[in-house]
Amino acid sequence: MSKPAIILVTGAAGFIGFHLSIRLSQLGYTVVGLDSLNDYYDLTLKKSRLSLLVKHPNFTFLEANLADKSAIDSCFHQNKFDYVVNLAAQAGVRYSLQNPYAYLDSNLTGFLNILEACRHNPVKHLIYASSSSVYGANRKMPFSVHDNVDHPLALYAASKKSNELMAHAYSNLFKIPTTGLRFFTVYGPWGRPDMALFLFTKAILEGKSIDVFNFGKMRRDFTFVDDIVEGIVRLIPKAPVGNPNWSGENPDPATSFAPYKIYNIGNNQPVELLYFIEVLEKKLGRKATKNLLPLQDGDVPETYADVDDLMRDVGFKPSTSIEEGIEKFVTWYKDYYQIK
């Protein structure tokens, strides 16, 4: 029998990294999960996720910071990874307005360390998290990977676009197959406490008001975490090869002459924020008190993913309804925080 493939998942104690690591472990991969366990949000939640992960015999945890080059080099040298999924990042559009330097350390220096490690310890495929925020000022809907994205509205978005450009350079120079995934508003059990669903649920259950931006006139392509994980799992063995039809005279941003690819992973059906809140109210059996506020700096009023490429290449597109997804989150939240 051939040995199971070894996969590095960075950000393994994070929201998506946790779900992906569990799924890969269940599928029989040997998984090394790396996380810095920083305190951007409640460490208790990260440690609770980790306590479930370490129960899997083929999962190993390594506490390290992506910006620590020697730790990353040592990790690659010791493990000889077949695949790398880089999900560790400083997240959050709003936080990037308050703490911009955190984004450079994690999203640029950290990603460069991963690219360099893949250069010196060749891997079959590097998959990394980009973000729907790269679409910035684009207004053509749905957002397509084949459109240019050159007008970010926040440093977070600029750092993610930079990752895509850095990956292309390494795919070109060192033939590292890279795939960037633009995630669209991911939600679900074990989610991040700084995200809307978590904030809204907590406030409603505590009888506090919720902040609703752009006076509720926002649409988001909310994507359930299991759908994100399914997309990643299907893409891992599908390393990109150069597109023979790529032309420098009419350059397609989503592909390249180099082994490089970009995909959207979104639900392909935007939901009005006020409807999202309405569904949550029904699942909680309580009404929300809303503070209607203007659009925040760096935020966009609507996101909507074109997922045709994903569907064509791996035969899958996210499809979990907002009703089903919110119900699963509320069930988890009440269980985790022991709310009757």
C-alpha positions as CSV (number, residue, x, y, z in Angstrom):
1,M,0.0,0.0,0.0
2,S,1.2,3.5,-0.8
3,K,1.8,5.8,2.1
4,P,-0.9,8.4,2.8
5,A,-0.1,11.9,1.4
6,I,1.2,14.4,3.9
7,I,-0.6,17.7,4.0
8,L,0.3,20.9,5.9
9,V,-2.7,23.0,6.9
10,T,-1.7,26.4,8.3
11,G,-4.2,28.2,10.5
12,A,-5.4,24.8,11.7
13,A,-6.9,26.1,14.9
14,G,-8.8,28.7,12.9
15,F,-12.3,28.4,11.7
16,I,-11.8,27.0,8.1
17,G,-8.5,25.3,9.0
18,F,-10.1,23.3,11.8
19,H,-12.9,22.0,9.6
20,L,-10.5,21.2,6.8
21,S,-8.1,19.4,9.1
22,I,-10.8,17.2,10.6
23,R,-12.1,16.3,7.1
24,L,-8.6,15.5,5.7
25,S,-7.8,13.4,8.8
26,Q,-11.0,11.5,8.3
27,L,-10.1,10.9,4.7
28,G,-6.8,9.2,5.7
29,Y,-4.3,12.0,4.9
30,T,-1.5,12.6,7.3
31,V,-2.1,16.1,8.5
32,V,0.3,18.5,10.1
33,G,-1.7,21.5,11.5
34,L,0.3,24.7,12.1
35,D,-1.1,27.7,14.1
36,S,0.4,30.6,16.0
37,L,-2.6,30.6,18.5
38,N,-2.6,34.4,18.5
39,D,-5.2,36.3,20.5
40,Y,-6.9,38.2,17.6
41,Y,-10.0,36.5,19.1
42,D,-10.9,34.3,22.0
43,L,-8.1,31.7,22.5
44,T,-10.5,29.4,24.3
45,L,-12.4,28.8,21.1
46,K,-9.2,28.0,19.2
47,K,-8.1,25.6,22.0
48,S,-11.5,23.9,22.0
49,R,-11.2,23.3,18.3
50,L,-7.6,22.0,18.8
51,S,-8.7,19.6,21.5
52,L,-11.0,17.9,19.0
53,L,-8.3,17.9,16.3
54,V,-5.7,16.2,18.4
55,K,-8.0,13.2,19.0
56,H,-7.3,12.2,15.4
57,P,-4.3,9.8,15.3
58,N,-3.1,11.1,11.9
59,F,-3.2,14.8,13.0
60,T,-0.1,16.4,14.5
61,F,-0.1,20.0,15.9
62,L,2.7,22.5,15.6
63,E,2.6,25.9,17.3
64,A,4.5,28.3,15.1
65,N,4.1,31.7,13.5
66,L,4.1,32.0,9.8
67,A,6.4,35.0,10.0
68,D,9.1,32.9,11.8
69,K,11.1,31.7,8.8
70,S,13.3,29.3,10.7
71,A,10.3,27.5,12.2
72,I,8.6,27.2,8.8
73,D,11.8,26.0,7.1
74,S,12.3,23.4,9.8
75,C,8.7,22.2,9.6
76,F,9.0,21.7,5.8
77,H,12.4,20.1,6.1
78,Q,11.2,17.5,8.7
79,N,7.9,16.6,7.1
80,K,8.4,16.5,3.3
81,F,4.9,17.7,2.5
82,D,3.0,16.5,-0.6
83,Y,0.5,19.3,-0.4
84,V,0.2,22.6,1.5
85,V,-3.0,24.5,2.2
86,N,-2.2,28.0,3.6
87,L,-5.2,29.3,5.5
88,A,-3.3,31.2,8.3
89,A,-3.8,34.9,7.8
90,Q,-4.6,38.0,9.7
91,A,-8.3,38.3,8.8
92,G,-10.9,41.0,8.9
93,V,-11.4,44.2,6.8
94,R,-12.3,46.4,9.8
95,Y,-9.3,45.3,11.9
96,S,-7.0,46.3,9.0
97,L,-8.0,49.9,9.6
98,Q,-6.8,49.7,13.2
99,N,-3.8,47.4,13.1
100,P,-2.3,47.5,9.5
101,Y,1.1,46.1,10.4
102,A,-0.4,42.8,11.6
103,Y,-1.4,42.2,7.9
104,L,2.1,42.7,6.6
105,D,3.6,40.2,9.1
106,S,1.1,37.4,8.5
107,N,-0.2,37.9,5.0
108,L,2.9,39.1,3.2
109,T,6.0,38.0,5.2
110,G,4.2,34.8,6.3
111,F,3.1,33.9,2.8
112,L,6.6,34.6,1.4
113,N,8.0,32.1,4.0
114,I,5.6,29.5,2.7
115,L,6.5,30.2,-0.9
116,E,10.2,30.0,-0.2
117,A,9.7,26.7,1.8
118,C,7.8,25.2,-1.2
119,R,10.6,26.3,-3.5
120,H,13.3,24.6,-1.5
121,N,11.1,21.6,-0.5
122,P,9.0,20.9,-3.6
123,V,5.3,20.1,-3.2
124,K,2.7,18.8,-5.6
125,H,0.3,21.7,-5.0
126,L,0.1,24.8,-2.9
127,I,-3.4,26.0,-2.2
128,Y,-3.9,29.4,-0.4
129,A,-6.7,31.5,0.9
130,S,-7.5,34.7,-1.0
131,S,-10.7,36.6,-0.4
132,S,-13.7,38.0,-2.2
133,S,-12.6,41.4,-0.8
134,V,-10.1,41.6,-3.7
135,Y,-13.0,42.6,-5.9
136,G,-12.9,45.9,-4.1
137,A,-14.6,48.6,-6.2
138,N,-15.7,46.2,-9.0
139,R,-19.4,46.4,-9.6
140,K,-20.0,43.9,-12.4
141,M,-22.0,41.0,-10.9
142,P,-21.5,38.2,-10.3
143,F,-17.8,38.7,-9.5
144,S,-15.7,36.7,-12.0
145,V,-12.1,35.5,-11.6
146,H,-11.6,36.5,-15.2
147,D,-12.2,40.2,-14.4
148,N,-9.3,42.4,-13.2
149,V,-9.2,43.2,-9.5
150,D,-7.1,46.4,-9.2
151,H,-9.0,48.6,-6.8
152,P,-8.9,47.2,-3.3
153,L,-10.9,49.2,-0.7
154,A,-8.9,48.1,2.4
155,L,-5.4,46.9,3.3
156,Y,-6.7,43.4,4.0
157,A,-7.9,43.2,0.4
158,A,-4.6,44.6,-0.9
159,S,-2.7,42.0,1.1
160,K,-4.8,39.1,-0.4
161,K,-4.3,40.4,-3.9
162,S,-0.6,40.6,-3.2
163,N,-0.7,36.9,-2.3
164,E,-2.1,36.1,-5.7
165,L,0.7,38.1,-7.4
166,M,3.4,36.6,-5.3
167,A,2.1,33.1,-6.0
168,H,2.1,33.8,-9.7
169,A,5.8,34.9,-9.5
170,Y,6.7,31.6,-7.8
171,S,4.6,29.5,-10.2
172,N,6.5,31.2,-13.1
173,L,10.0,31.1,-11.6
174,F,10.0,27.8,-9.8
175,K,7.1,25.9,-11.4
176,I,5.3,25.6,-8.1
177,P,1.6,24.7,-8.9
178,T,-0.4,27.3,-6.9
179,T,-4.2,27.8,-6.6
180,G,-5.7,30.8,-4.9
181,L,-9.2,30.5,-3.5
182,R,-11.4,33.6,-3.1
183,F,-13.7,32.7,-0.2
184,F,-17.0,34.5,0.1
185,T,-18.3,35.3,3.6
186,V,-17.8,31.9,5.2
187,Y,-20.1,31.0,8.2
188,G,-21.0,27.9,10.2
189,P,-20.3,26.1,13.5
190,W,-17.1,26.9,15.3
191,G,-17.1,30.3,13.4
192,R,-15.1,33.4,14.2
193,P,-16.5,35.6,16.9
194,D,-15.7,38.8,14.9
195,M,-18.1,37.7,12.1
196,A,-21.7,38.9,11.8
197,L,-23.5,35.7,12.5
198,F,-21.6,35.2,15.8
199,L,-21.9,38.8,16.8
200,F,-25.6,38.9,16.0
201,T,-26.4,35.6,17.8
202,K,-24.5,36.6,20.9
203,A,-26.2,40.0,21.1
204,I,-29.7,38.8,20.4
205,L,-29.4,36.1,23.1
206,E,-28.1,38.6,25.6
207,G,-30.9,41.1,24.7
208,K,-28.5,43.6,23.3
209,S,-28.8,45.6,20.0
210,I,-26.9,44.7,16.8
211,D,-25.1,47.0,14.5
212,V,-26.4,46.7,10.9
213,F,-24.3,48.6,8.4
214,N,-25.4,50.4,5.2
215,F,-28.8,50.6,6.9
216,G,-29.3,46.9,6.1
217,K,-29.0,47.4,2.4
218,M,-26.2,44.8,2.0
219,R,-26.1,41.5,0.1
220,R,-23.6,38.8,0.9
221,D,-22.9,35.5,-0.8
222,F,-22.9,33.7,2.5
223,T,-21.1,30.3,2.1
224,F,-21.4,27.5,4.5
225,V,-18.1,26.2,5.9
226,D,-18.7,22.5,4.8
227,D,-19.1,23.7,1.2
228,I,-15.7,25.6,1.4
229,V,-14.0,22.4,2.8
230,E,-15.6,20.3,0.0
231,G,-14.2,22.6,-2.6
232,I,-10.7,22.6,-1.1
233,V,-10.7,18.7,-0.7
234,R,-11.6,18.3,-4.4
235,L,-9.0,20.8,-5.5
236,I,-6.0,19.4,-3.6
237,P,-5.2,16.6,-6.1
238,K,-6.0,18.9,-9.1
239,A,-2.7,20.8,-9.3
240,P,-2.9,23.4,-12.1
241,V,-0.9,23.2,-15.3
242,G,-0.1,26.0,-17.6
243,N,-3.0,27.1,-19.8
244,P,-1.7,26.6,-23.4
245,N,-4.2,29.1,-24.8
246,W,-3.1,31.9,-22.4
247,S,-2.2,35.0,-24.3
248,G,-0.1,38.0,-23.1
249,E,-2.0,40.1,-25.6
250,N,-5.3,39.3,-23.9
251,P,-4.3,38.2,-20.4
252,D,-6.8,36.1,-18.4
253,P,-6.3,37.0,-14.7
254,A,-7.5,33.6,-13.5
255,T,-5.1,31.4,-15.4
256,S,-1.6,31.6,-16.8
257,F,1.1,30.1,-19.0
258,A,2.5,29.1,-15.5
259,P,0.9,26.4,-13.2
260,Y,-1.4,29.0,-11.6
261,K,-5.1,29.2,-11.0
262,I,-7.6,31.3,-9.2
263,Y,-11.2,30.2,-8.1
264,N,-14.1,31.8,-6.4
265,I,-15.7,29.6,-3.7
266,G,-19.1,31.2,-2.9
267,N,-22.7,30.2,-2.7
268,N,-23.6,31.8,-6.0
269,Q,-26.8,33.3,-4.4
270,P,-26.5,36.6,-2.5
271,V,-28.7,37.1,0.5
272,E,-30.0,40.4,1.8
273,L,-28.6,41.1,5.2
274,L,-32.0,41.9,6.6
275,Y,-33.3,38.5,5.5
276,F,-30.2,36.9,7.0
277,I,-31.2,38.5,10.3
278,E,-34.8,37.5,9.9
279,V,-33.8,33.8,9.5
280,L,-31.6,34.1,12.6
281,E,-34.4,35.6,14.6
282,K,-36.7,32.7,13.7
283,K,-34.0,30.1,14.6
284,L,-33.4,31.8,18.0
285,G,-37.1,32.5,18.6
286,R,-36.2,36.1,19.5
287,K,-36.3,39.5,17.8
288,A,-33.3,41.7,17.2
289,T,-33.0,45.3,18.1
290,K,-31.2,46.9,15.1
291,N,-28.9,49.9,15.1
292,L,-29.0,51.0,11.4
293,L,-25.7,52.5,10.5
294,P,-23.9,53.8,7.3
295,L,-21.5,51.6,5.3
296,Q,-18.2,51.2,7.0
297,D,-14.9,52.3,5.4
298,G,-13.4,49.6,3.4
299,D,-16.6,47.6,3.1
300,V,-18.6,46.7,0.0
301,P,-22.4,46.7,-0.3
302,E,-22.6,43.4,-2.3
303,T,-20.7,40.2,-3.0
304,Y,-21.8,37.6,-5.5
305,A,-19.6,34.7,-6.7
306,D,-19.4,33.4,-10.3
307,V,-18.4,29.7,-9.6
308,D,-18.6,28.4,-13.2
309,D,-14.8,27.5,-13.2
310,L,-15.1,25.5,-9.9
311,M,-18.1,23.7,-11.2
312,R,-16.4,22.8,-14.5
313,D,-13.1,21.7,-13.0
314,V,-14.2,19.7,-9.9
315,G,-18.0,19.1,-10.5
316,F,-19.0,20.9,-7.3
317,K,-20.5,24.2,-6.3
318,P,-21.6,25.3,-2.8
319,S,-25.4,24.9,-2.3
320,T,-26.2,24.9,1.5
321,S,-29.2,27.2,2.0
322,I,-29.0,30.1,4.5
323,E,-31.8,28.5,6.5
324,E,-30.0,25.2,6.9
325,G,-26.6,26.8,7.6
326,I,-27.9,29.2,10.2
327,E,-29.8,26.4,12.0
328,K,-26.6,24.4,12.2
329,F,-24.7,27.4,13.6
330,V,-27.4,28.1,16.2
331,T,-27.5,24.5,17.3
332,W,-23.7,24.5,17.8
333,Y,-23.6,27.9,19.5
334,K,-26.2,26.9,22.1
335,D,-24.5,23.6,22.7
336,Y,-21.0,25.1,23.0
337,Y,-22.0,27.9,25.3
338,Q,-24.6,25.7,27.1
339,I,-27.6,27.9,26.5
340,K,-30.9,26.3,27.0
